[in-house]
């Protein structure tokens, strides 16, 4: 099968030849095949969004080659590039980018308005997508009247209205809570499965990797490794415990990883079918659906009575292990919830600062600003150090923003830091 995306020796360098020259991508080589769901995964500033934007034809290579559906976006003329954006790639952004003055129906229709289709035909397509995504009843509303999850579903419908070959998703759930994140990710997966559409997803969150066929792990503008997302452990090592399991099963949550951890420790002699049943019951306990006594009873009961026929001592030992692990998982989930809350606050303040002070930042600069804000709000950076870092030029690890604007930004952040919740964290 011929690759639908081919990238050879790709380099993207910002401010080439200047003192603040910066290599965003270094010697990228990859192929993506029709119908694949792949994810570019890594921390902020690793170059994953820049890579996605070169595929989209929104960022052009400094050197190397990007071929998408046998076309090189950087060599297309204006009209050809317009058609490329209409029919080859559909784009979903973290920030939605809906037009506030238009209602939802017209936002979805926008990419087809200049396609020459009859009004009835394009409206029918938009209605089909909105109905599929559960937003048909919102057609006459404005974006400001919708929740974040609803707005992102509108954005996905808009990206698909021309039926592009490839759906590009740049942190599509970065601004959403866990419930809406799950809805949007399952929606994208459904598009992948039912329409065999190629999906290229950018994320920094391990929880978003569940549906990927392959994961491209990125760091410092390079691809460190490519991992196939297989639903099994190859040559499992019992002693490596949860770290190994997390790497082998990146799509599972902590509860399910915890269940597998216990199973790997004490039931290796059981059949696959029995292990799967046990894992299901352990997961139910971790979620609070059954109590410890019920779990002991299940382990101790005979298989004819729906149990696993363990000795009482083994059944109790196993239940104790599950109970202890559950307490640790509860702590981890609370920490994750706090991280998500902080990330949402950082995203809002970042967007506010960029808009208010008209910061003309490229993708990598935005990611670096996000990193700095996160460090500041975690009290890993003092006000003075934050000020110093943001003033520095790009090459020295800063943003190169002028001192007057930086002082205004620091005052804004200081006001936010006086918020009661931040004060409690600091103490």
KATA-V646689 format. One record per pair of residues at least 12 apart in sequence whose ideal C-beta (glycine too) atoms are under 10 Angstrom apart, sorted by sequence separation. I is the first residue (numbers start at 1). J is the second residue. D is the distance in Angstrom with one decimal. If there is no record, write none. Layout:
i->{I,I}
j->{J,J}
d->{D,D}
This chain:
i->{11,12,13,40,54,55,56,60,61,71,72,73,98,127,138,143,172,173,189,199,203,214,215,233,236,242,245,248,263,266,267,298,299,300,354,391,11,12,13,55,60,61,71,109,112,126,138,141,156,159,172,188,199,214,215,235,245,263,281,282,285,299,300,372,373,376,390,11,12,54,57,59,60,108,109,112,135,155,199,201,202,204,214,215,233,234,243,245,246,281,284,296,300,301,372,375,376,391,10,11,40,51,57,58,59,60,69,73,108,111,134,135,138,139,169,172,173,212,213,214,233,242,245,246,260,263,299,300,351,354,390,391,10,11,12,57,68,73,109,110,123,134,135,138,156,169,172,185,200,202,212,213,232,233,241,242,245,262,263,282,296,299,300,350,353,387,390,391,9,10,11,56,57,71,106,108,109,133,152,155,212,213,231,232,244,262,281,282,298,299,350,372,373,389,7,9,10,55,57,69,70,105,108,109,135,185,193,209,211,230,231,242,245,281,297,299,300,371,372,388,8,9,10,28,54,57,69,107,108,133,134,135,169,192,210,229,230,241,242,245,259,260,263,296,299,300,350,387,390,391,8,9,10,54,68,69,91,106,133,152,188,192,209,227,229,231,241,244,259,262,278,295,296,298,299,349,350,353,386,387,390,7,8,24,25,26,30,68,90,105,108,132,133,135,136,152,167,189,190,192,227,229,231,259,261,277,278,295,296,298,349,368,369,7,8,24,25,28,104,105,108,135,152,185,189,229,242,259,260,296,297,350,368,387,6,7,8,24,25,28,32,57,58,130,133,152,185,188,189,227,238,241,256,259,260,295,296,299,346,347,350,386,387,390,6,7,23,57,87,129,130,132,133,149,151,152,167,181,184,185,186,236,240,241,256,258,259,262,292,295,296,346,349,350,386,5,6,7,24,25,30,86,105,108,129,132,148,151,167,182,185,186,239,258,259,281,294,295,346,372,5,6,24,25,28,85,86,104,131,149,181,185,238,239,256,259,277,281,293,296,346,347,368,372,384,387,3,4,5,24,57,58,108,129,130,133,148,149,153,181,233,237,238,255,256,258,259,281,292,295,343,346,347,349,372,383,386,3,4,5,56,57,86,87,129,132,148,149,152,156,167,173,174,182,236,238,255,258,291,292,295,345,346,349,383,386,2,3,4,5,24,25,56,86,128,129,147,148,151,152,155,172,174,178,255,257,274,277,345,346,365,368,3,4,24,105,127,129,147,149,150,153,157,167,168,169,170,171,172,173,174,238,253,255,256,277,278,292,343,346,364,368,369,383,2,3,4,5,57,58,104,105,108,126,129,130,149,152,153,156,160,166,167,168,169,170,171,172,174,233,252,255,256,277,292,342,343,346,368,383,1,2,4,56,57,82,83,104,107,125,126,128,129,148,149,152,156,159,163,165,166,167,168,169,170,171,173,236,254,255,267,278,291,342,345,346,362,369,1,3,5,28,55,56,58,104,105,106,128,147,148,149,150,164,165,166,167,168,169,170,171,253,275,365,366,1,25,55,56,57,104,105,106,126,129,149,153,163,164,166,167,168,169,171,173,174,253,274,285,292,343,365,376,383,1,12,24,29,34,56,103,104,105,107,125,126,149,152,156,160,173,215,274,339,342,364,365,14,25,27,28,29,31,32,103,104,105,106,107,125,148,152,172,215,282,286,342,365,373,377,25,27,52,103,104,125,160,171,282,285,286,376,12,24,26,28,53,103,104,125,149,212,270,285,288,361,376,379,12,23,25,52,103,104,122,169,210,212,282,283,286,287,339,361,377,10,102,103,122,206,209,210,211,270,278,282,285,286,359,361,369,373,376,377,10,12,101,102,104,206,209,210,267,281,285,360,372,376,12,100,101,103,104,208,209,210,288,359,377,99,100,207,208,209,210,267,282,286,373,379,7,10,49,98,99,100,107,206,207,266,282,286,357,378,10,14,49,98,108,117,206,207,377,16,97,98,104,108,112,115,206,207,359,376,379,7,12,96,104,107,108,111,115,206,207,267,358,378,379,7,12,13,14,98,107,108,109,110,111,266,353,357,377,378,12,13,104,105,108,109,111,112,134,357,377,5,11,12,13,96,104,107,108,111,112,133,359,10,11,12,107,108,110,111,133,266,267,357,9,10,11,12,96,105,106,108,109,266,353,356,357,8,10,11,98,104,108,111,134,265,356,7,9,10,12,96,97,98,104,107,133,9,10,96,132,263,266,353,357,8,9,10,95,96,98,262,265,353,356,7,8,95,96,98,133,262,7,8,94,96,97,132,133,6,7,8,93,96,99,132,262,353,6,7,92,95,96,98,261,262,349,352,353,5,6,7,94,97,261,5,6,93,96,132,262,4,5,6,92,258,259,262,349,3,4,5,6,91,92,258,261,349,352,3,4,90,92,3,4,6,90,92,93,259,2,3,90,91,92,258,259,349,2,90,91,92,257,258,348,90,89,90,255,258,90,254,255,258,345,90,257,89,90,91,88,90,254,255,258,345,86,87,89,90,91,92,93,94,95,254,86,87,88,89,90,91,92,93,94,95,96,253,254,345,85,86,87,88,89,90,91,92,93,94,345,86,87,88,89,90,91,92,93,94,254,255,83,85,89,90,91,92,93,94,95,96,254,342,84,92,94,95,253,341,342,92,93,94,93,94,254,242,253,342,4,5,242,242,338,242,92,69,69,92,68,69,68,90,90,92,94,89,92,56,58,92,55,89,56,55,56,53,52,52,53,52,52,49,48,49,48,44,69,207,36,37,39,40,68,34,205,34,207,32,205,205,205,204,221,56,55,52,51,52,53,52,37,51,37,50,48,49,37,48,37,48,49,36,37,48,35,35,46,178,45,178,181,35,36,37,38,39,40,41,42,44,4,5,35,36,37,38,39,40,41,42,43,4,34,35,36,37,38,39,40,41,42,178,34,35,36,37,38,39,40,41,177,204,34,35,36,37,39,40,41,176,177,33,41,51,32,204,32,41,51,177,32,41,48,50,175,176,39,48,174,175,39,48,51,174,39,41,46,47,48,50,39,40,46,47,51,175,39,42,45,46,47,48,174,175,37,38,39,41,42,45,46,47,37,38,39,40,41,42,43,45,46,47,48,36,37,38,39,40,41,42,43,45,46,47,171,175,36,37,38,39,40,41,42,43,46,35,36,37,38,39,40,41,42,46,42,33,42,32,33,42,32,42,40,41,30,32,30,41,28,38,39,28,39,38,37,5,25,28,30,170,4,26,27,28,29,5,25,26,27,28,4,24,25,26,27,30,148,174,23,24,25,26,23,25,22,23,13,12,41,11,10,39,7,95,94,95,94,59,59,58,53,53,52,50,51,49,50,49,50,48,49,47,47,49,50,45,46,49,45,48,44,45,47,45,46,44,45,44,45,43,44,45,44,45,44,45,44,43,44,44,24,24,25,22,24,23,22,22,24,22,15,14,14,14,12,14,12,22,20,22,20,21,22,19,20,21,18,19,20,18,19,20,18,19,15,20,15,14,15,20,19,15}
j->{23,24,25,52,66,67,68,72,73,83,84,85,110,139,150,155,184,185,201,211,215,226,227,245,248,254,257,260,275,278,279,310,311,312,366,403,24,25,26,68,73,74,84,122,125,139,151,154,169,172,185,201,212,227,228,248,258,276,294,295,298,312,313,385,386,389,403,25,26,68,71,73,74,122,123,126,149,169,213,215,216,218,228,229,247,248,257,259,260,295,298,310,314,315,386,389,390,405,25,26,55,66,72,73,74,75,84,88,123,126,149,150,153,154,184,187,188,227,228,229,248,257,260,261,275,278,314,315,366,369,405,406,26,27,28,73,84,89,125,126,139,150,151,154,172,185,188,201,216,218,228,229,248,249,257,258,261,278,279,298,312,315,316,366,369,403,406,407,26,27,28,73,74,88,123,125,126,150,169,172,229,230,248,249,261,279,298,299,315,316,367,389,390,406,25,27,28,73,75,87,88,123,126,127,153,203,211,227,229,248,249,260,263,299,315,317,318,389,390,406,27,28,29,47,73,76,88,126,127,152,153,154,188,211,229,248,249,260,261,264,278,279,282,315,318,319,369,406,409,410,28,29,30,74,88,89,111,126,153,172,208,212,229,247,249,251,261,264,279,282,298,315,316,318,319,369,370,373,406,407,410,28,29,45,46,47,51,89,111,126,129,153,154,156,157,173,188,210,211,213,248,250,252,280,282,298,299,316,317,319,370,389,390,29,30,46,47,50,126,127,130,157,174,207,211,251,264,281,282,318,319,372,390,409,29,30,31,47,48,51,55,80,81,153,156,175,208,211,212,250,261,264,279,282,283,318,319,322,369,370,373,409,410,413,30,31,47,81,111,153,154,156,157,173,175,176,191,205,208,209,210,260,264,265,280,282,283,286,316,319,320,370,373,374,410,30,31,32,49,50,55,111,130,133,154,157,173,176,192,207,210,211,264,283,284,306,319,320,371,397,31,32,50,51,54,111,112,130,157,175,207,211,264,265,282,285,303,307,319,322,372,373,394,398,410,413,30,31,32,51,84,85,135,156,157,160,175,176,180,208,260,264,265,282,283,285,286,308,319,322,370,373,374,376,399,410,413,31,32,33,84,85,114,115,157,160,176,177,180,184,195,201,202,210,264,266,283,286,319,320,323,373,374,377,411,414,31,32,33,34,53,54,85,115,157,158,176,177,180,181,184,201,203,207,284,286,303,306,374,375,394,397,33,34,54,135,157,159,177,179,180,183,187,197,198,199,200,201,202,203,204,268,283,285,286,307,308,322,373,376,394,398,399,413,33,34,35,36,88,89,135,136,139,157,160,161,180,183,184,187,191,197,198,199,200,201,202,203,205,264,283,286,287,308,323,373,374,377,399,414,33,34,36,88,89,114,115,136,139,157,158,160,161,180,181,184,188,191,195,197,198,199,200,201,202,203,205,268,286,287,299,310,323,374,377,378,394,401,34,36,38,61,88,89,91,137,138,139,161,180,181,182,183,197,198,199,200,201,202,203,204,286,308,398,399,35,59,89,90,91,138,139,140,160,163,183,187,197,198,200,201,202,203,205,207,208,287,308,319,326,377,399,410,417,36,47,59,64,69,91,138,139,140,142,160,161,184,187,191,195,208,250,309,374,377,399,400,50,61,63,64,65,67,68,139,140,141,142,143,161,184,188,208,251,318,322,378,401,409,413,62,64,89,140,141,162,197,208,319,322,323,413,50,62,64,66,91,141,142,163,187,250,308,323,326,399,414,417,51,62,64,91,142,143,161,208,249,251,321,322,325,326,378,400,416,50,142,143,162,246,249,250,251,310,318,322,325,326,399,401,409,413,416,417,51,53,142,143,145,247,250,251,308,322,326,401,413,417,54,142,143,145,146,250,251,252,330,401,419,142,143,250,251,252,253,310,325,329,416,422,51,54,93,142,143,144,151,250,251,310,326,330,401,422,55,59,94,143,153,162,251,252,422,62,143,144,150,154,158,161,252,253,405,422,425,54,59,143,151,154,155,158,162,253,254,314,405,425,426,55,60,61,62,146,155,156,157,158,159,314,401,405,425,426,61,62,153,154,157,158,160,161,183,406,426,55,61,62,63,146,154,157,158,161,162,183,409,61,62,63,158,159,161,162,184,317,318,408,61,62,63,64,148,157,158,160,161,318,405,408,409,61,63,64,151,157,161,164,187,318,409,61,63,64,66,150,151,152,158,161,187,64,65,151,187,318,321,408,412,64,65,66,151,152,154,318,321,409,412,64,65,152,153,155,190,319,65,66,152,154,155,190,191,65,66,67,152,155,158,191,321,412,66,67,152,155,156,158,321,322,409,412,413,66,67,68,155,158,322,67,68,155,158,194,324,67,68,69,155,321,322,325,412,67,68,69,70,155,156,322,325,413,416,68,69,155,157,69,70,72,156,158,159,325,69,70,157,158,159,325,326,416,70,158,159,160,325,326,416,159,159,160,325,328,161,325,326,329,416,162,329,162,163,164,162,164,328,329,332,419,161,162,164,165,166,167,168,169,170,329,162,163,164,165,166,167,168,169,170,171,172,329,330,421,162,163,164,165,166,167,168,169,170,171,422,164,165,166,167,168,169,170,171,172,332,333,162,164,168,169,170,171,172,173,174,175,333,421,164,172,174,175,333,421,422,173,174,175,175,176,336,325,336,425,88,89,328,329,425,332,184,164,165,188,165,166,166,191,197,199,202,198,201,166,168,202,166,200,168,168,170,168,168,169,170,170,171,170,170,171,171,171,198,336,166,167,169,170,198,165,336,166,340,166,339,340,343,343,364,200,200,200,200,201,202,202,188,202,189,202,201,202,191,202,192,203,204,192,193,204,192,193,204,336,204,337,340,195,196,197,198,199,200,201,202,204,165,166,196,197,198,199,200,201,202,203,204,166,196,197,198,199,200,201,202,203,204,340,197,198,199,200,201,202,203,204,340,367,198,199,200,201,203,204,205,340,341,198,206,216,198,370,199,208,218,344,200,209,216,218,343,344,208,217,343,344,209,218,221,344,210,212,217,218,219,221,211,212,218,219,223,347,212,215,218,219,220,221,347,348,211,212,213,215,216,219,220,221,212,213,214,215,216,217,218,220,221,222,223,212,213,214,215,216,217,218,219,221,222,223,347,351,213,214,215,216,217,218,219,220,223,213,214,215,216,217,218,219,220,224,221,213,222,213,214,223,214,224,223,224,214,216,216,227,216,226,227,218,229,229,229,198,218,221,223,363,198,220,221,222,223,200,220,221,222,223,200,220,221,222,223,226,344,370,220,221,222,223,221,223,221,222,221,221,250,221,221,250,223,347,347,351,351,362,363,363,362,363,363,362,363,362,363,363,364,363,364,363,364,366,367,363,364,367,364,367,364,365,367,366,367,366,367,367,368,367,368,369,369,370,370,371,371,371,372,374,362,363,364,362,364,364,364,365,367,368,362,362,363,364,363,365,364,393,392,394,393,394,395,393,394,395,393,394,395,394,395,396,395,396,393,398,394,394,395,400,400,400}
d->{6.9,4.6,8.3,6.3,5.2,9.8,8.5,9.8,9.4,9.6,9.9,9.0,9.2,7.6,6.4,9.5,5.9,6.1,10.0,8.1,9.3,6.0,4.8,7.3,7.6,8.7,5.1,8.9,5.7,9.9,9.4,9.2,9.1,5.4,7.2,5.9,8.6,4.2,8.9,5.9,7.5,6.1,6.2,5.9,7.1,8.4,9.7,9.7,8.2,9.8,7.8,7.3,8.4,6.9,8.1,9.9,8.9,9.4,8.9,7.6,9.2,8.7,9.7,9.6,8.6,9.3,9.7,5.9,8.6,9.4,8.7,9.3,4.3,9.4,6.8,7.6,9.8,9.6,8.9,9.5,9.8,9.8,5.6,6.2,9.4,7.5,9.9,9.8,9.8,6.6,9.4,9.3,8.6,8.9,6.3,8.7,9.6,9.5,5.7,6.1,9.6,9.3,9.0,8.4,9.1,9.4,8.4,8.6,9.5,9.8,9.9,5.9,9.1,9.7,8.9,9.4,9.2,8.9,7.2,6.7,4.5,6.0,5.3,9.7,9.2,6.1,7.2,4.3,9.4,7.8,9.2,5.2,8.6,6.5,8.6,3.0,7.6,8.6,8.5,9.5,9.9,8.5,9.3,7.8,7.6,9.3,6.9,8.7,9.5,9.4,9.2,6.1,7.8,7.5,9.8,7.5,5.9,8.7,5.7,9.6,7.9,3.5,8.4,7.1,7.6,8.9,5.2,9.3,9.7,7.2,7.7,7.5,7.2,6.9,9.9,8.7,5.0,9.0,9.7,8.0,5.1,9.8,9.3,8.7,9.4,8.8,5.5,9.7,8.1,8.2,9.6,5.9,9.7,9.7,9.4,5.8,4.0,7.8,9.9,9.2,9.8,7.5,4.4,9.7,5.2,9.4,8.8,9.1,8.2,8.0,7.5,8.7,9.9,8.2,8.1,9.3,9.9,9.7,6.2,9.4,9.5,7.6,7.4,8.2,7.7,7.0,5.2,9.2,8.7,9.6,6.9,6.0,6.3,7.0,8.1,9.8,9.2,10.0,5.3,7.3,8.1,6.6,7.2,5.0,5.6,9.5,5.8,6.2,7.0,9.8,8.5,6.4,8.6,8.2,6.2,8.7,10.0,8.8,4.4,6.3,9.9,9.7,6.9,8.2,9.0,7.9,5.8,9.0,4.8,6.2,8.6,8.2,5.7,10.0,6.7,9.6,5.5,8.5,9.2,7.6,7.8,5.4,5.8,9.0,9.8,8.1,8.6,7.0,8.1,6.1,6.5,9.5,7.9,9.7,9.9,7.3,7.1,8.1,9.6,8.8,9.5,6.7,9.3,8.2,9.5,9.3,8.0,9.7,9.8,9.1,9.5,9.1,7.7,6.2,9.0,9.4,5.0,9.6,9.2,7.8,6.3,7.1,9.8,8.8,4.2,6.5,9.8,8.6,8.7,8.2,9.4,9.5,9.1,8.8,9.1,5.0,9.4,5.1,9.6,6.4,8.5,9.9,9.8,8.4,6.7,7.9,6.4,7.3,9.5,7.8,9.4,7.9,7.7,3.9,9.4,7.9,4.7,9.7,9.2,7.4,6.0,9.1,5.2,9.8,8.0,7.5,8.7,6.0,9.7,9.2,7.8,9.9,5.5,8.7,9.0,6.6,6.6,8.4,9.9,9.9,9.3,9.4,9.3,8.0,9.9,7.6,4.8,9.8,9.3,4.8,9.2,5.9,6.1,9.6,6.7,7.5,5.4,8.6,9.2,5.7,9.9,6.2,7.3,9.5,9.4,8.0,9.3,9.4,8.1,9.1,7.3,8.1,9.6,8.2,9.2,9.7,9.3,10.0,9.2,9.6,6.7,8.2,4.6,6.0,8.5,8.3,8.3,7.2,9.7,9.4,7.8,6.5,5.2,9.5,9.0,8.6,9.4,9.4,8.4,9.9,9.5,9.0,8.3,8.8,9.3,9.6,8.8,8.7,4.0,8.6,5.8,8.6,8.7,8.2,5.7,9.2,5.6,5.6,9.1,7.7,8.3,8.9,6.2,8.8,5.8,9.9,6.5,8.4,5.3,6.5,8.7,4.7,10.0,9.7,7.9,6.4,7.3,3.8,6.1,8.3,8.9,6.7,8.7,9.1,4.0,9.3,5.3,7.8,7.4,7.3,9.3,9.7,9.2,9.6,6.2,9.4,5.7,5.9,9.7,8.3,8.4,8.7,5.3,8.4,9.9,9.7,9.1,6.1,6.3,9.4,9.9,7.4,7.6,6.8,9.2,8.4,8.9,7.8,9.8,9.3,9.5,7.3,8.0,8.4,9.6,10.0,8.2,9.0,9.5,9.9,7.2,8.0,5.4,4.7,9.5,9.7,9.8,9.6,9.4,7.6,8.4,7.8,9.8,5.7,9.3,6.8,9.3,8.8,8.4,8.0,8.1,7.4,9.3,9.4,8.3,9.7,6.1,7.8,10.0,9.0,8.3,8.1,6.2,7.9,7.9,8.1,8.5,9.0,8.6,9.4,6.5,9.2,8.4,7.1,5.9,9.8,3.1,8.8,6.9,6.5,7.1,7.2,7.1,8.3,7.1,8.4,5.7,8.3,8.0,8.2,9.8,4.3,9.9,7.4,5.7,9.5,7.4,6.4,6.2,6.5,5.5,8.1,8.1,9.3,7.3,8.4,9.6,9.2,9.7,9.6,8.6,9.9,6.3,6.3,8.1,5.3,7.1,9.8,8.6,7.3,4.5,5.2,5.1,4.7,4.8,6.2,7.8,8.8,8.6,6.1,9.9,9.5,9.8,6.9,6.9,9.7,9.3,9.0,6.7,9.3,8.9,9.2,9.9,5.3,8.0,9.7,8.9,9.1,9.4,7.2,9.8,9.6,9.6,8.0,6.4,7.7,7.4,8.2,6.8,9.1,7.3,9.7,9.9,9.5,9.4,8.8,9.1,7.2,9.4,10.0,5.1,4.3,9.7,9.9,9.8,5.9,6.7,8.8,9.2,6.4,8.6,8.2,8.5,8.5,9.1,9.2,10.0,6.6,8.0,9.4,9.8,5.6,9.3,8.1,9.9,7.7,8.6,8.5,9.0,5.8,8.7,5.2,6.9,9.0,9.0,5.9,6.5,8.9,7.8,8.7,6.6,6.9,9.4,9.4,6.0,10.0,8.1,9.0,8.1,9.4,7.2,10.0,9.6,9.2,6.7,7.2,9.3,10.0,6.9,5.9,9.5,10.0,8.6,9.8,8.5,7.0,7.2,9.0,9.9,8.4,8.4,7.7,9.8,5.3,5.6,8.6,8.3,8.7,9.3,5.6,9.5,6.4,5.5,8.9,10.0,9.0,9.1,6.2,7.6,8.1,9.8,8.1,7.9,8.0,8.6,7.0,9.8,8.8,8.1,8.5,8.4,8.8,5.9,7.2,7.5,9.6,9.4,7.7,9.4,9.8,7.6,9.2,9.5,9.5,8.0,9.7,7.6,8.6,9.4,7.7,9.8,7.4,7.1,9.7,8.7,5.5,9.8,5.1,8.2,8.6,9.3,7.5,9.3,7.4,7.7,8.9,7.7,8.0,8.8,9.7,4.4,3.2,8.5,9.3,7.1,9.9,9.7,7.6,6.4,6.4,9.2,9.4,7.3,9.4,5.7,7.7,10.0,6.9,9.8,9.3,5.5,8.8,9.2,9.9,8.9,8.8,9.0,6.4,9.5,8.3,8.0,6.6,9.9,8.7,7.5,6.2,9.2,5.8,8.4,9.4,9.4,9.2,8.3,9.9,9.8,9.8,9.2,4.1,9.9,9.6,8.9,9.5,6.8,6.3,9.7,9.2,8.5,6.3,9.5,9.3,10.0,7.1,7.7,9.8,6.8,7.7,6.4,7.3,8.9,5.8,9.0,6.3,7.0,10.0,9.6,9.4,9.1,8.0,5.5,7.7,8.0,9.4,8.7,8.5,8.2,9.5,9.7,6.4,7.9,7.6,9.9,5.5,8.2,10.0,6.0,4.4,9.6,9.5,4.7,8.2,9.3,5.5,8.7,9.5,10.0,6.0,6.5,5.5,8.3,9.3,5.4,8.5,4.9,5.4,6.1,9.4,8.6,5.4,4.9,8.8,5.9,9.4,8.1,5.3,9.5,7.7,8.1,6.7,9.0,8.6,4.7,8.5,7.8,9.8,10.0,9.0,6.8,6.2,9.5,8.7,6.5,9.8,7.6,5.5,6.0,8.7,5.7,9.2,8.9,9.1,9.0,8.9,6.9,3.7,10.0,9.8,9.6,9.5,9.4,9.9,6.4,4.1,7.1,4.6,8.7,9.4,7.6,9.2,8.8,5.8,7.1,6.2,9.5,6.0,6.1,6.8,7.3,5.7,7.9,7.1,4.7,9.7,9.8,6.4,9.6,9.8,7.1,8.2,8.8,7.4,7.0,8.7,9.7,7.6,5.3,8.0,9.2,4.8,9.8,9.2,5.3,6.7,7.7,7.6,7.4,9.1,9.8,7.8,8.8,5.9,9.7,8.0,8.3,7.8,4.3,9.2,9.7,9.1,9.8,7.2,8.1,7.0,9.4,9.7,9.7,9.1,5.4,9.9,5.4,9.7,7.9,6.5,7.9,8.2,7.1,8.0,9.0,8.9,5.5,7.8,6.8,7.3,9.6,9.7,5.7,9.9,9.9,9.8,8.7,9.8,8.4,8.5,9.2,8.6,10.0,10.0,10.0,9.2,5.1,4.8,10.0,6.4,8.5,8.1,5.8,9.1,9.7,7.1,9.8,3.5,8.7,5.6,9.4,7.9,8.1,9.6,8.3,5.3,8.1,6.9,8.6,9.9,8.4,8.8,9.5,3.9,9.0,6.2,9.4,9.1,9.5,5.7,5.5,8.7,9.5,6.8,9.2,9.0,9.2,5.1,4.9,7.5,5.9,7.4,7.1,8.1,6.9,8.5,5.9,9.0,9.4,9.2,9.5,9.1,9.0,9.6,5.8,5.4,4.9,5.1,5.0,4.5,5.4,4.0,9.2,7.3,7.3,6.4,7.8,6.9,8.1,6.9,7.9,6.6,5.6,8.6,9.7,8.5,5.5,9.2,7.3,9.2,7.7,8.1,8.6,7.9,6.5,9.8,9.4,4.9,4.2,7.0,8.9,8.9,9.8,10.0,9.4,5.8,9.9,9.2,8.1,9.0,9.8,9.1,9.2,9.8,9.4,10.0,9.1,10.0,8.9,9.7,5.8,8.1,8.6,7.6,7.2,10.0,8.9,9.9,8.8,9.4,9.2,8.9,9.5,10.0,7.8,8.8,5.4,6.6,8.7,8.6,5.7,8.4,7.9,5.6,9.6,5.7,8.7,7.6,9.0,9.9,9.4,8.6,9.8,9.4,9.1,9.4,9.9,7.7,9.8,8.9,9.8,8.4,9.7,8.9,8.9,9.3,9.0,9.0,6.5,6.4,9.1,8.7,9.4,5.1,8.2,8.0,7.2,9.7,9.7,5.6,9.5,4.8,4.8,8.0,9.9,8.6,8.8,7.8,7.8,9.7,8.2,9.1,9.8,8.3,9.2,9.2,9.7,8.9,8.3,8.5,7.2,8.6,9.0,6.2,6.8,7.4,4.4,9.8,7.8,7.2,7.9,7.3,8.0,8.8,5.9,6.8,7.6,7.3,5.8,4.3,5.7,4.4,4.9,5.7,6.6,7.0,9.0,6.0,7.4,8.3,7.0,7.3,7.6,7.1,7.6,9.1,5.8,9.1,8.4,7.1,5.8,9.7,8.6,9.8,9.5,7.8,7.7,8.3,6.7,9.7,9.6,8.0,7.4,7.9,6.6,6.4,8.1,9.9,9.2,8.8,7.0,9.7,7.8,7.0,5.8,5.1,8.8,8.9,9.7,8.2,9.0,5.9,9.7,8.0,8.4,9.9,4.4,8.5,8.7,5.8,4.3,9.8,10.0,5.2,7.5,9.6,6.6,8.4,5.8,6.1,9.0,5.3,8.4,9.4,6.4,4.1,5.4,6.4,7.7,8.3,6.7,6.2,8.5,8.3,6.9,7.6,9.6,8.8,4.9,4.9,5.1,5.0,5.6,3.7,7.3,8.9,8.4,9.2,9.4,8.9,5.1,8.1,7.2,6.9,8.7,6.7,5.6,9.5,9.7,8.7,6.7,10.0,6.4,9.3,5.9,10.0,8.9,9.1,9.8,9.0,9.6,9.6,9.3,9.1,8.2,8.0,8.5,9.9,9.5,9.1,6.6,9.1,9.2,8.9,9.8,9.0,8.7,9.6,8.8,7.7,9.2,8.1,6.6,8.9,5.7,7.7,8.8,7.2,7.8,7.4,9.9,4.5,7.0,6.2,9.8,9.8,4.9,5.2,9.1,7.6,9.6,9.9,8.8,5.6,7.8,9.5,5.6,9.5,9.1,9.6,9.6,8.0,8.7,8.7,10.0,9.5,9.8,8.7,7.9,6.9,9.7,8.6,7.5,9.3,9.7,6.5,9.0,8.3,10.0,9.8,5.5,4.7,6.4,9.4,7.9,8.9,7.3,8.5,9.2,9.6,9.4,7.0,6.2,9.0,9.2,9.3,9.0,9.5,8.2,8.9,4.5,4.1,5.5,8.7,7.4,9.9,9.3,8.5,5.3,6.2,5.0,8.1,9.9,8.1,8.2,7.8,9.7,9.2,5.2,9.9,6.9,9.2,9.9,9.8,9.4,6.2,9.5,6.8,9.9,8.6,9.2,9.6,9.6,5.2,4.5,8.2,6.3,6.7,4.0,6.4,9.4,8.9,4.6,9.1,6.3,8.1,8.6,9.4,9.4,9.0,6.8,7.3,8.3,6.0,9.9,9.2}
